[in-house]
Amino acid sequence: ASLQFAVHHLKVKVLLVLGHEMCGAVKAAMLPDEVLEKEPLQLAEALQNIKSGLDQDRLKHLHDSRAHDREAVTTNVKQQ
């Protein structure tokens, strides 16, 4: 929503989307769906949106937690 506002109302021409390791939103998005469904509607929708863009097949092969988190954040930034 922030990016859409910047483009449509502020007429921003260039966007730069960054991510960071240990992102709480990406970690939360990887929780089971039944956990996400208990969150407030807007938060649950935002987390499901992030989750839908993650490459679950690729992530399940990463056993190192830092590598897993880093790949999830990288994938999320690419989806934005």
Backbone hydrogen bonds, N-H to C=O, Kabsch-Sander energy under -0.5 kcal/mol:
donor,donor_aa,acceptor,acceptor_aa,energy
5,F,1,A,-2.4
6,A,2,S,-2.2
7,V,3,L,-2.2
8,H,4,Q,-2.8
9,H,5,F,-2.5
10,L,5,F,-1.3
12,V,6,A,-2.4
18,L,16,L,-0.6
23,C,20,H,-0.7
27,K,23,C,-2.3
28,A,24,G,-2.6
29,A,25,A,-2.1
30,M,26,V,-1.0
30,M,27,K,-0.7
31,L,28,A,-1.7
35,V,32,P,-1.2
36,L,32,P,-1.9
37,E,33,D,-2.4
38,K,35,V,-1.2
39,E,36,L,-1.7
44,A,40,P,-3.0
45,E,41,L,-2.5
46,A,42,Q,-2.0
47,L,43,L,-2.6
48,Q,44,A,-2.4
49,N,45,E,-2.1
50,I,46,A,-2.0
51,K,47,L,-2.8
52,S,48,Q,-2.5
53,G,49,N,-0.8
53,G,50,I,-1.1
54,L,51,K,-1.3
56,Q,54,L,-1.4
59,L,55,D,-2.5
60,K,56,Q,-2.1
61,H,58,R,-1.0
62,L,59,L,-1.5
63,H,61,H,-0.7
65,S,63,H,-0.5
68,H,64,D,-2.5
69,D,65,S,-2.6
70,R,66,R,-2.6
71,E,67,A,-2.5
72,A,68,H,-2.2
73,V,69,D,-2.4
74,T,70,R,-2.5
75,T,71,E,-2.6
76,N,72,A,-2.2
77,V,73,V,-2.4
78,K,74,T,-2.2
79,Q,75,T,-1.9
80,Q,76,N,-1.2
80,Q,77,V,-0.5
